[in-house]
Amino acid sequence: MDIFEKIKSNRGPLGVYSKYAEGYFMFPKLEGEIKPWMTFRGKEVLTWSLNNYLGLANHPDIRKADADGAAEWGLATPMGARMMSGNTSLHEKLEDELAEFVGKEEVILLNFGYQGMVSAIDCLVDRKDVIVYDAESHACILDGVRLHAGKRFVFKHNDMESLEKQLNHAKKLTEKTGGGILVITEGVFGMSGNMGDLKGVVELKKKFDFRLFVDDAHGFGTMGETGAGSGEEQGVQAEIDVYFSTFAKSMASIGAFIAANENVIEYMRYNMRSQIFAKSLPMPLVIGDLKRLELLKNNHDLRKHLWDIVNGLQSGLKEAGFDIGTTTSPVTPVFLSGDPAVQW
């Protein structure tokens, strides 16, 4: 069958709704400044789905840093991949400050979170290794795991008994292959809002030999006493072997980073294909991210304001009878019941 003919009859799980949803539920055009109220189809509407957790998108200091960086450097600098001609002192400064903030030895910058996660998984494991991951992991983790040439096991969401069972399977397999085990979970799950049971996972390190990779995209900047993330919140940051976050959430920017010990980060610099063969993060983004990190570290009122809003919103929704599940983070889902058999 011709590939183009095949996709005419199989539009995919979201594509089947495109004629009904496009322009409204999917690919809506929100106009105006990034803020709680924006313009949609000529009307001012309340927006619920932005990831601008700390309100940095329109913070005057951030806007100035972004503008100054663009005016001084343009979007082309540095030209080339980081390994070849795209490295600068400011890139290294951002990495150093991020590493210090999250309590790790070193950091590698990533151009994008999704791309970076997929590439990081590919970089860290080979066909002899086994991946064990949470069932509700983000799509970037699932795609990275699917590309893994070796074996993978999935454990029930936040279920430590299920994780232990899968670790037993993984241990038996790696005893034959000579490989290692990588456990992947999230600090805060972006759909349910509940935190990954990092304490429970770390406790299993006493019984099993594995490395822990945590995607903390929604926890970085929002969780923990200083905002250093879910590991800090649960007191296990030091036990996270590979810590990942994106700049697209609390920092309202583009890019991401991975923090780990010096040996791991050096290995990733020379083996992570999405960074070796991609243009370096543009200078205005690096300058803007430095300013964002400065505010995130030093202006604790930003996080306090976030939690004032979160607590008020979540309390109000529950008092009004809405089901917001088990969220323990700023992520606030609202579960609506209905007949799944009913089609549009």
N, C-alpha and C positions, 0 to 999 in steps of 0.2 A: 504493500500500500504506500502511496505517496504521503510523505510526512504532512504536507499542507492539507491533504484531504482528511487525514486522521484528526487533525485538530479542529476541523469544521464540526465534527460530530462529538468531540470530547473537549469541552471548554475548560475543564478543571473545576475543582470544588467551589471556587469563587467566581470564576468566569461564567458559570451557568446563570448567574444573576445580573450580568453586566447590563443587559437592556433595561432592567428595572431599577438598578441601584446606581449606575454610573452618573456622577454629577450631584448625587444627593448623599446616599450612604457611603459610596465609594468615590474617590477622587473629587470631593467637594472643593469648591474654590472659596477659601476664606480670605477676606481682604482686610487691609488696614494693619495697624501696629499689632504686634504679638501681645495680647492682653486677654483678660477674662471675657470681655465683650468684643466681638469682631463682626464684620459684615458678611452676610451670606445671602446671595440672591436679592440684594438690595435691602435686606432687613438686618437690624442689629440683633445678634443672637449670642447666647451664653455658650462659651466653648468649654468642653469637658475633657478633651483628649490631648491637650498639649503637654509635653514633658518638661516644661519650663519650671521645674520644681521650686527653685529659689528666686525666681523672678529676675534672673540675670540677663535675659534676652534684651530687655530695654533699660537696664541699669545705666545711668549716665556715664559712669566710669568705664563700663564695658563698651558702650557705643563709641566713646572717645578712643579707647585703645584699639578697637577694630578699625576705626576710621584712620587713625594715625598710622597704624601698621600698613594699611592698604595704600595710603598716600606716600609713605616712605619707600615701600618695597614693591608694590603691585602684587598681583596674584601669581606671577610666573616664578618669582624667587622663592626658594632655590630651584634652579632648573636641573632636573635629573633625579635619578634614584638616590636614596640616602647613601648607599654604599659607594656610588661613583662620584657624584658631584653635588649631592643634595644635603650634605651635613653642615650644620652651623653651631656656633656656641650657644645660641638661643634654644635650639632643639635639645642640646645636651643639658642646658639649664632647666628646661621644663621637665626632662626626665629625672634629673637629680632631685628637684623639689617634690615631684610626685612620689618618688621612692621614699624620701624622708617622711612625707605626710602619711603614707599607708604602712610605714614600718617595714619596708623591704630593702634589700641591698641595692637592687638596680631596677630600672624600668626601660622598656622599649616602647617607643611611640608607634601607633598604628594609624593608617590613613582613615580607615572606617572600622566601626565595631563589628558589623556582620562579617565582612570580608576577613577581618583580623581573627575572629574566633574560628572560622572554618580553617584558615591557614595555620593557626596555632595548634589545633588538634592534629592536623596533618604533619606538622613539624615535630611534635613531641612523641608520637607513637609510630611504630612500624607493625608489620604483619605478625610479629611474634607477641606483641603486647595485647592486652585486653582492656577495653573501656567499659566501665560500669556507670550508668547515668540515670538521673531522676526522670521519671516518666513525663513530667510536665516541663521539661527543659525547653528553653527558647528555640525557635526555628534555626537560628545560626548554629546552635549546638547540635541539633538533630542533623543538619546538613553536613556538619563536620564529621559527625559520627558515621553517617551513611557512606562517606568517602573512605572511611578507615578500611584498610585491606584485611585487618585481623578480625577477631571475634569481639562481639559486644553483647552486654547484658543490660537490661533496663530494670530498675527497681521501682516499686510503687511509690508515688509521691510522698516524700518525707516519712516513709515507713522504714524504720531502722531494722526491723526483723526481715523485711524483704531485701534490704541492702545486704544484710549479713548473709542471707541465703545466696544472693548473686555473687557475693565476694567468695563464698565457698566454691562456687562453680568456677569463678575466675582463677582462684588459687590452684585448683586441680589442673586447669588448662595451662597456666603459665609454668607449672612444674614440668610439663611436657615440652613446652615451646622454648623455655628459657627466657621468656619475656617478663614484663612488669605489668602492673595494674594502675590505671588512671581512673579515679572517681571524679565525675563531673556533676556539679549541682549549681544552684543559684543562691545568691545572698538574699535577694527578694525576687519572688516570682511575679512577673509583670502582668499576669492575668488575674491571679487570685489575690495578690498583695501579701500573702503570708511569707514569712521568712523561711529559708531553708534551714533544716535542723543541723546547723554546722557543728554544734556541740555533740550531737549524736553521732555524726559522721566521724569527727575527730576521736571520739571515744573508741571507735572500732579500729583505730590505728594501733591500739594496744594488742589487738588480736591478729590483725592482718597487715601485711606489708604493701602499702599502696601510697600513691601521691594524690593530693587533693587539688583540683582545679575549680575555682569558684568564679562564676560570672556574677559580678555585683553591680551591673549597670544601673539598677534602681536603688541600690543601697549606698553607693558612693555619694557623699555629700549630704545625705539625708539621715543616715543611721549612725549611731555611735555618739559618744560624748563630744568628740571633736568633728564628727562628720566623716571620719575615715572609713566608714562602711559597716557592713553586717558582721564582719569578723570582730571589729572593735565592739560592736553592740553586744555580741555574745561572749566576748573575752577569749576568742580563739584565733585572733589575727595571725599570731606567730605560727600556728599550725596549718595555715593555708599555704600550700607550696607554690601555687601559681594563682595570682590574683589578677582578675581582668575587670576593667570598666570602660565605659564609653564616655565621651564628652557630650553626648547628645541629650543627656537628661539633666542632671543638676547644673551642669556647666553651660547648657544651652549653646552648644557649639558643634563642631565636626571633628571627628577623630576618636581615638581610643588609646588605651595603654595596657601593657601587661607588666606586672611586678613580680619578681622572684629573686632567688639568690643569684649572685654574680655569674656562676657557672652556667645556669640555665639561660639567663638573658644573653650572655655571650654566644651560646650555641644558637639561640633564636636569631640573633643578628646575622649570622652567617648561613642560616638554613631556612628561614621563614620566607617562602617564595613570594608571598603577596607583598612583602616589603622590599625584597631584593630587586624585583622586577617591576616596581611601581614608582611613580614620581613621589618625591618627598613631600611631606605636609607643608603647604604654602606658608610663608613667613607671617602674613597677617593673622592666620589662624593660631600659629605658635605664640605670637605676641598677645593676641586676645586671650588665649588659654592661660598664659602666665598671669594675666590680670584677674581672670576668673578664679584661678586657684588661690591667688592672694586674698580675694574677697571671701572665698569659701573657708579659708583657714582662719581669717582674722575677724570676720564679721559674723559672730554667732547669732546675732539678731535675725539674720536671714533665715536660718534654720528654725529658730524659735517662732518666727512669723509663719513659716510653712506649717509647723505642727499645731499652731493655734487654729489655722484654717482647717487642717486635716481633722483635728479633734472636733471642731464645731460641725464640719460637714458630716462626718461619720456618725456623730451622736444624733444630729438632726435627721439623717436618713433612717436610722434605727428607730427613733421615736415616731417617725411617720409610717413605720411598718415595712420599710424596704429591707430586703435580704442582702447584706453586704458580705456575707460569707465569713471567713476567718482572718481577714486582713489584719496585719500588725504593722503596717507601713503606710506611707502616703498614698500608695496605690489603692484606689477605692472602687471595687467592682459593684455593680448592682445586678443581681440575678433576677430575671423575669421568667415566670413560668408560662408555659404554653404548649400547644400540641405540636410536637416536632414533625408530625405527618402533614401538617398544613403547609402548602406551598403558595408562593405569591401568585 
